């Protein structure tokens, strides 16, 4: 037992996945005896969704107050982060539509589930995002309205300024509390996933496995497009910087990101490489900590692919209004991703609940997350460094000689 408790969460989840798959194959229909354990895990995830989303999003917005001290710098950084996440979410949706995960497995998960199709009228859909009564939005689990309310609260706290310091502390403490509770819930993930996977395998067939393969293909391709095409284009044409030399500089931070699958844990390495490539400290000292919180390009793209995957599985027509909603959710949910291991699984649950879709896709996503989260984190951290370098270059703050490797930078605190 002591050995088991010392294993990292992703190892425990993988063991739970393997054991659950074996039990599902061996027990067949009798695996339903484990269903209550899986149901409890899903309920715990559902319990987190509204308060976690509200507090993390609002807390993230209150941390943007530093932008006022940097004015043009802060505004430009925020613009780049928003555009990066928006484009990543659109890329995820586009690749989801192209690859089509779930098209050939309609009804295999929750065959009797009735999924409400959003209005085809884009105007009406947009109106439905805004709450009349925030308390009602929380009680009904209307996550789009909770998200919009959180955005208004966060912006309002920034506008009030120092007078709202006590409320800002309260929101940040609430965010810390929900992240801790999320950590507690994620400790139960190996057992909940074991039960869910056992039931899933007992009823799974080759068609579903093929669709999972398509999902992986779409998700991984979206990461590769960001890394190999999108970021280099931004570096070359917006920042007028050499992509190959940039990646040489950024390689240590990218390796740390891939090995830790944590944007927060990668932050020291990102700061080191950004400093060495010639970005002054008063730029990266603001942009990188902020980016580690709000610029989650990999998660934004994943949200787009997951939304299309789920819509196909539950036979939801992929109409323009719904696709617009997918992109919006990819942007906003990546902004509010909690900084804990397994947070992507929780965000996936928020995404599905927001779209009024069953959470029965969660065990599949949880089993794949340790694999795909490597690419997500690499894209997150690389996007932070790209935006930081490009903004420094656009504002004529980058030491070009250091970037080109011609001589060491003499100072990082000026400019």
C-alpha positions in Angstrom: 0.0 0.0 0.0 2.8 2.4 0.8 4.4 1.7 -2.6 1.0 2.4 -4.3 0.5 5.7 -2.5 3.9 6.9 -3.5 3.3 6.4 -7.2 2.5 9.6 -9.3 -1.1 10.1 -10.1 -0.7 9.3 -13.8 0.9 6.0 -12.9 -2.1 5.2 -10.6 -4.5 6.2 -13.3 -2.7 4.0 -15.9 -2.8 1.0 -13.5 -6.5 1.6 -12.8 -7.1 1.8 -16.6 -5.3 -1.5 -17.2 -6.9 -3.3 -14.3 -10.3 -1.9 -15.3 -9.9 -3.1 -18.9 -8.9 -6.6 -17.6 -11.9 -6.8 -15.3 -14.3 -5.6 -18.0 -12.9 -8.3 -20.4 -13.0 -11.0 -17.7 -16.3 -10.2 -16.0 -18.3 -9.1 -19.0 -21.8 -7.9 -18.0 -21.0 -8.7 -14.3 -18.6 -5.7 -14.3 -21.8 -3.6 -13.6 -21.2 -4.4 -10.0 -18.5 -1.8 -10.1 -20.8 0.9 -11.6 -21.6 2.7 -8.3 -17.9 3.5 -7.8 -17.7 5.0 -11.3 -20.9 6.9 -10.7 -19.6 8.4 -7.5 -16.4 9.6 -9.3 -18.6 11.3 -12.0 -20.7 12.9 -9.3 -17.6 14.3 -7.6 -16.4 15.7 -10.9 -19.8 17.3 -11.5 -19.7 18.8 -8.0 -16.5 20.6 -8.9 -17.6 22.1 -12.2 -19.5 25.3 -11.4 -17.4 26.6 -8.4 -14.1 25.6 -9.9 -14.9 27.4 -13.2 -16.2 30.5 -11.4 -13.3 30.9 -9.0 -10.4 30.0 -11.3 -11.7 32.2 -14.1 -12.4 35.2 -11.9 -9.1 34.7 -10.0 -7.2 34.6 -13.3 -8.8 37.9 -14.4 -7.8 39.6 -11.1 -4.2 38.7 -11.8 -4.3 40.8 -14.9 -4.0 44.0 -12.8 -0.3 44.0 -13.6 -1.2 44.9 -17.2 -2.0 48.4 -16.0 1.5 48.9 -14.9 2.9 47.9 -18.3 0.1 49.5 -20.3 1.0 48.9 -24.0 3.2 45.9 -23.1 0.4 44.3 -21.1 -2.3 45.0 -23.7 -0.1 43.5 -26.5 0.7 40.4 -24.5 -3.0 39.8 -23.6 -3.9 40.3 -27.3 -1.4 37.7 -28.4 -2.5 35.2 -25.8 -6.2 35.7 -26.7 -5.5 35.3 -30.4 -3.3 32.3 -29.9 -5.9 30.5 -27.9 -8.7 31.5 -30.2 -6.8 30.2 -33.3 -5.9 27.0 -31.4 -9.5 26.3 -30.5 -10.6 27.0 -34.1 -7.8 24.6 -35.3 -9.0 21.9 -32.9 -12.6 22.3 -34.2 -11.4 22.3 -37.8 -9.3 19.1 -37.5 -12.2 17.5 -35.6 -14.5 18.2 -38.5 -11.8 16.9 -41.0 -10.9 13.7 -39.2 -14.4 13.1 -37.8 -13.8 11.1 -34.6 -17.1 9.5 -33.4 -18.9 9.5 -36.7 -19.0 5.8 -37.0 -19.8 5.1 -33.3 -23.1 7.1 -32.8 -25.0 5.7 -29.9 -22.3 3.4 -28.5 -22.0 5.6 -25.4 -25.3 6.3 -23.7 -27.4 5.2 -26.6 -30.6 6.5 -24.9 -29.2 9.9 -24.0 -31.2 12.9 -25.2 -28.8 15.7 -26.0 -30.4 19.1 -26.4 -29.4 20.7 -29.7 -28.7 24.4 -29.4 -30.6 26.9 -31.4 -29.6 27.4 -35.0 -30.0 31.2 -34.6 -26.6 32.6 -33.8 -28.2 35.7 -32.2 -30.4 33.6 -29.9 -27.5 31.4 -29.0 -25.4 34.4 -28.0 -28.3 35.8 -26.0 -28.5 32.5 -24.1 -25.0 32.9 -22.9 -25.9 35.8 -20.7 -27.5 35.0 -17.3 -30.7 36.7 -16.1 -30.1 35.2 -12.6 -26.5 34.1 -11.8 -27.8 32.0 -8.8 -30.2 30.2 -11.2 -27.3 29.6 -13.6 -25.3 27.9 -10.8 -28.2 25.9 -9.6 -29.1 24.6 -13.1 -25.4 24.0 -14.1 -25.7 26.4 -17.1 -21.9 26.7 -17.5 -21.9 29.2 -20.3 -23.8 31.6 -18.1 -21.5 30.9 -15.2 -18.5 31.6 -17.4 -19.9 34.9 -18.6 -20.8 35.9 -15.0 -17.3 35.1 -13.9 -15.9 37.2 -16.7 -18.0 40.2 -15.6 -17.1 39.7 -11.9 -13.4 39.6 -12.8 -13.5 42.7 -15.0 -15.5 44.5 -12.3 -13.0 43.7 -9.6 -10.2 45.1 -11.9 -12.2 48.2 -12.5 -12.9 48.8 -8.8 -9.1 48.6 -8.1 -7.7 48.8 -4.6 -11.1 49.2 -2.9 -11.9 45.6 -3.9 -8.7 44.1 -2.4 -10.6 42.1 0.2 -12.9 40.7 -2.5 -9.9 39.9 -4.7 -8.3 38.0 -1.8 -11.6 36.1 -1.3 -11.8 35.1 -4.9 -8.2 34.0 -5.0 -8.6 32.0 -1.8 -11.7 30.5 -3.3 -9.7 29.5 -6.3 -6.9 28.0 -4.2 -9.6 26.1 -2.2 -11.2 24.7 -5.3 -7.9 23.6 -6.7 -7.1 21.8 -3.5 -10.5 20.1 -3.5 -9.9 19.2 -7.2 -6.6 17.6 -6.1 -8.6 15.5 -3.5 -11.1 14.4 -6.1 -8.4 13.5 -8.6 -6.8 11.2 -5.9 -10.0 9.0 -6.4 -9.5 9.0 -10.2 -7.7 5.7 -10.4 -10.5 3.9 -8.7 -13.3 5.7 -10.4 -11.7 5.2 -13.8 -11.1 1.5 -13.0 -14.8 1.1 -12.5 -15.8 3.2 -15.5 -13.4 1.5 -17.8 -14.5 -2.0 -16.6 -18.1 -1.1 -17.6 -17.0 0.5 -20.8 -14.8 -2.4 -22.0 -17.6 -4.9 -21.2 -19.8 -3.1 -23.8 -17.0 -1.7 -26.1 -16.4 -2.9 -29.6 -13.9 -2.4 -32.4 -15.9 0.5 -33.9 -15.4 2.6 -30.7 -11.7 1.8 -30.6 -11.3 3.0 -34.2 -13.0 6.3 -33.2 -10.7 6.7 -30.3 -7.8 6.3 -32.8 -9.3 9.1 -34.9 -9.6 11.3 -31.9 -5.9 10.8 -31.1 -5.0 11.5 -34.7 -7.0 14.8 -34.7 -5.6 15.9 -31.3 -1.9 15.1 -32.0 -2.2 16.7 -35.5 -3.5 19.9 -34.0 -0.5 20.0 -31.7 1.9 19.4 -34.6 0.3 22.1 -36.7 0.7 24.6 -33.8 4.4 23.7 -33.3 5.5 23.2 -36.9 3.4 25.6 -38.8 1.6 28.2 -36.7 4.3 29.3 -34.3 7.0 29.5 -36.9 4.7 31.6 -39.1 4.1 34.0 -36.2 7.8 34.2 -35.5 8.8 34.8 -39.1 6.1 37.2 -40.3 5.0 38.9 -37.1 8.2 38.9 -35.0 10.7 38.8 -37.9 12.6 36.2 -36.0 14.2 32.9 -37.2 12.1 29.9 -36.1 15.0 27.4 -36.1 17.1 29.7 -33.9 14.1 30.3 -31.6 13.5 26.6 -31.2 17.2 26.1 -30.4 16.9 28.6 -27.6 13.6 27.2 -26.4 14.5 23.5 -26.5 15.4 23.1 -22.8 12.0 24.6 -21.7 10.2 22.4 -24.3 11.8 19.3 -22.9 10.9 20.2 -19.3 7.3 20.9 -20.4 7.0 17.5 -22.1 8.5 15.6 -19.2 6.6 17.3 -16.4 3.3 18.0 -18.3 2.9 21.1 -16.1 3.1 24.7 -17.4 3.7 25.9 -13.8 6.6 23.4 -13.3 8.1 24.5 -16.6 8.0 28.2 -15.7 11.6 28.5 -14.3 13.0 26.8 -17.5 10.9 29.1 -19.7 12.2 32.2 -17.9 15.8 31.0 -18.3 15.7 30.4 -22.0 13.7 33.5 -22.7 16.2 35.6 -20.8 19.1 34.0 -22.7 17.4 34.7 -26.1 17.5 38.4 -25.3 14.1 39.3 -23.9 14.4 41.8 -21.0 13.3 40.7 -17.5 10.6 43.4 -17.3 8.9 41.6 -20.3 9.2 37.9 -19.5 8.7 38.6 -15.7 5.2 39.7 -16.6 4.3 37.6 -19.6 5.5 34.2 -18.7 3.8 33.8 -15.2 0.6 35.2 -16.8 0.9 32.9 -19.8 1.3 29.9 -17.5 -2.1 30.7 -16.1 -4.1 31.9 -19.1 -2.4 30.9 -22.4 -3.2 27.2 -22.7 -3.1 26.8 -26.5 -2.9 23.0 -26.3 -5.9 22.8 -24.0 -7.8 25.2 -26.3 -7.2 22.9 -29.3 -8.0 19.8 -27.3 -11.4 21.4 -26.3 -12.2 21.9 -30.0 -11.5 18.2 -30.9 -13.3 16.9 -27.8 -16.4 18.9 -28.5 -16.6 17.6 -32.1 -15.9 14.0 -30.9 -18.7 14.2 -28.3 -21.1 15.8 -30.8 -20.5 13.1 -33.3 -21.0 10.4 -30.6 -24.3 11.8 -29.5 -25.6 12.6 -33.0 -25.6 16.4 -32.4 -25.8 18.3 -35.8 -22.6 20.3 -36.2 -24.2 23.6 -37.3 -22.4 27.0 -37.5 -23.9 28.3 -34.2 -22.7 25.2 -32.3 -19.2 25.4 -33.9 -18.9 29.0 -32.8 -19.8 27.9 -29.3 -17.1 25.2 -29.4 -14.5 27.8 -30.3 -15.7 30.2 -27.6 -15.5 27.4 -25.0 -12.1 26.4 -26.1 -10.8 30.0 -25.6 -12.5 30.5 -22.2 -12.0 27.1 -20.7 -8.3 27.1 -21.6 -8.1 30.5 -19.9 -9.5 29.0 -16.7 -7.6 25.7 -16.6 -6.6 24.8 -13.0 -3.0 24.2 -12.4 -3.2 20.7 -11.1 -2.4 17.3 -12.5 -5.3 15.8 -14.3 -6.9 19.3 -14.7 -7.6 18.5 -18.4 -10.0 15.7 -17.4 -11.9 18.1 -15.2 -12.0 20.8 -17.9 -13.3 18.1 -20.3 -16.1 17.4 -17.8 -16.9 21.2 -17.7 -16.9 21.3 -21.5 -19.4 18.3 -21.8 -21.7 19.6 -19.1 -21.7 23.1 -20.6 -22.8 21.5 -23.9 -25.5 19.4 -22.0 -23.8 16.2 -23.0 -23.4 13.0 -20.8 -20.1 12.6 -19.0 -19.7 8.9 -20.2 -16.9 10.0 -22.5 -14.7 11.0 -19.4 -13.2 7.6 -18.8 -12.0 7.4 -22.4 -10.5 10.9 -22.2 -8.9 10.2 -18.8 -7.2 7.0 -20.1 -5.7 9.0 -23.0 -4.8 12.1 -21.1 -1.3 11.0 -19.9 -0.4 10.5 -23.5 -1.9 13.6 -25.2 -1.1 16.0 -22.3 2.6 15.9 -23.3 1.8 17.6 -26.5 -0.7 20.0 -24.8 1.9 21.2 -22.3 4.6 21.6 -24.9 2.2 23.8 -27.0 1.2 25.8 -23.9 4.8 26.6 -22.9 6.0 27.2 -26.4 3.1 29.5 -27.1 4.1 31.6 -24.0 7.7 31.9 -25.1 6.7 32.7 -28.7 4.3 35.5 -27.7 6.9 36.9 -25.3 9.7 37.0 -27.9 7.5 38.4 -30.6 6.0 41.2 -28.3 9.6 42.1 -27.2 10.7 42.3 -30.8 7.7 44.3 -31.9 8.3 46.8 -29.1 12.0 47.0 -30.0 13.0 45.6 -26.6 14.6 42.3 -27.8 18.4 42.1 -27.7 18.8 40.9 -31.3 22.5 40.0 -30.9 21.7 37.7 -28.0 18.9 36.1 -30.0 21.3 35.5 -32.9 23.9 34.0 -30.5 26.5 36.6 -31.4 27.3 37.7 -27.8 25.9 37.3 -24.3 23.4 39.9 -23.2 24.8 42.4 -20.7 21.7 43.4 -18.9 18.1 42.0 -18.6 16.6 44.6 -16.3 16.7 47.7 -18.6 14.4 48.7 -21.4 
